[in-house]
Amino acid sequence: MPPIIYVPIGIHGYIRCPVEAEPPVTLVKWNKDGRPLRIEKYSGWNLLEDGSIRIEEATEDALGTYTCVPYNALGTMGQSPPARLVLK
C-alpha cells in the first residue's frame, strides 16, 4: 500500500490493495482505523471483484487509515502497511 491514498472530493474514487499472487487473490479483507471495515455502513461504497473499494462520492466519512489483507487458496502473507486516505 502507498503511505497516502489521494481521493478526489465529491466524485468517485478507489482504494486498492496492490498485490501479486499465484494462485490469484480470491478475497480481500479491509480495516479502517484498526477495525474491520463494514462497507455496508457507507452509502455508495462497493467492494469490487478485484478486492478494491469503490467510493461513489468521497466525503469526510472516507478519511482514515486503511490496511488490507489479501487471501488466495494458500492463505495470506498478512496485512499491508497502513495507508492514510486524504481528500484532494
TATA-V30095 format. One line per field, one symbol per residue. phi: phi as a letter, one per 30 degrees, with the letter a starting at -180 (. if undefined). psi: psi as a letter, one per 20 degrees, with the letter a starting at -180 (. if undefined). Layout:
BEGIN
phi=???
psi=???
END
This chain:
BEGIN
phi=.ddbccbddibdabcccdabbbdddcabccbbhibedceddcdicbcdedjdcccdbdbdedelccbbbdbbecjbcjddddbcdbdb
psi=qqhppppppirqrqoqnpqpqorqpiqppqqpkjqppnhiiopjpqorhjiqppogopaihipapqqqoqqahicqjaqrqqppppq.
END
